[in-house]
Amino acid sequence: MSTRQLTVSDFAAHCVDELSVIEKGDTVVELIRDGKVIATINPTPKKNTGTLADYIGSGTGTVRFAPGVDPDEPAFSPEEWEDFPRGKND
């Protein structure tokens, strides 16, 4: 899902077209006034039918990482692992 930013005046001038795009479910629109986001317009969630298919992939695109965080990198360096206490079976 992509996010677009529009000024309030641009949205007001093209609201019918913008709402049609949002309705398709592919875009979120953030409304901007004086350089700040003042509102977010999201598509309505799809109706849940209670099947497993409703849940598979339902969280896609909802996780955001803080700036500078790479989820593919180790959380600790090898040197830092040495600081952790070891259990009996280690």
C-alpha positions as CSV (number, residue, x, y, z in Angstrom):
1,M,0.0,0.0,0.0
2,S,1.4,3.4,-0.9
3,T,1.1,6.7,0.9
4,R,0.5,10.0,-0.8
5,Q,0.6,13.4,0.7
6,L,-1.7,16.1,-0.5
7,T,-2.3,19.6,0.7
8,V,-5.8,20.3,1.9
9,S,-6.6,22.6,-1.0
10,D,-5.4,20.0,-3.6
11,F,-7.5,17.3,-1.9
12,A,-10.5,19.7,-1.9
13,A,-10.1,20.4,-5.6
14,H,-9.8,16.6,-6.5
15,C,-11.6,14.9,-3.6
16,V,-13.9,12.7,-5.8
17,D,-10.9,11.4,-7.7
18,E,-8.8,10.9,-4.6
19,L,-11.5,9.0,-2.8
20,S,-11.9,6.7,-5.8
21,V,-8.2,5.8,-5.5
22,I,-8.5,5.3,-1.8
23,E,-11.6,3.1,-2.2
24,K,-9.6,0.7,-4.4
25,G,-7.5,-0.1,-1.3
26,D,-4.1,0.6,-2.7
27,T,-3.4,4.1,-1.3
28,V,-3.5,6.0,1.9
29,V,-3.7,9.8,1.7
30,E,-2.1,12.1,4.3
31,L,-3.5,15.6,4.3
32,I,-1.0,18.4,4.8
33,R,-1.5,21.9,6.1
34,D,1.4,24.3,6.8
35,G,3.8,21.4,6.2
36,K,2.3,19.1,8.8
37,V,0.1,16.0,8.5
38,I,-3.3,16.9,9.9
39,A,-5.3,13.8,8.8
40,T,-4.9,10.4,7.3
41,I,-7.5,8.8,5.0
42,N,-7.4,5.0,4.8
43,P,-9.4,2.6,2.8
44,T,-12.1,0.8,4.8
45,P,-10.9,-2.7,6.0
46,K,-12.3,-5.6,4.0
47,K,-15.0,-7.5,5.7
48,N,-13.8,-10.5,7.7
49,T,-15.4,-13.8,6.6
50,G,-13.8,-15.8,9.4
51,T,-11.7,-18.0,7.2
52,L,-8.0,-18.6,7.4
53,A,-7.6,-16.8,4.1
54,D,-8.7,-13.5,5.8
55,Y,-5.7,-13.7,8.2
56,I,-2.9,-14.8,5.8
57,G,-1.0,-11.8,4.8
58,S,-3.4,-9.5,6.7
59,G,-0.5,-7.6,8.4
60,T,1.5,-7.0,5.2
61,G,2.9,-3.5,5.1
62,T,1.9,-2.6,8.7
63,V,5.3,-2.9,10.4
64,R,7.6,0.1,10.3
65,F,11.1,0.2,11.7
66,A,12.8,3.1,13.4
67,P,15.3,5.1,11.3
68,G,18.6,3.2,11.1
69,V,17.2,-0.1,12.1
70,D,17.9,-3.0,9.8
71,P,15.8,-6.1,10.7
72,D,18.2,-8.3,8.7
73,E,21.2,-7.4,10.9
74,P,22.0,-9.2,14.2
75,A,20.6,-7.4,17.4
76,F,24.0,-7.8,19.1
77,S,27.6,-7.9,18.0
78,P,29.6,-11.2,18.7
79,E,31.4,-9.3,21.5
80,E,28.2,-8.3,23.2
81,W,27.0,-11.9,23.3
82,E,29.9,-12.7,25.6
83,D,28.3,-10.4,28.3
84,F,25.2,-12.6,28.5
85,P,25.1,-15.3,31.2
86,R,25.3,-18.9,30.1
87,G,22.9,-21.6,31.3
88,K,23.8,-25.1,32.5
89,N,23.4,-26.7,29.0
90,D,25.7,-24.2,27.2
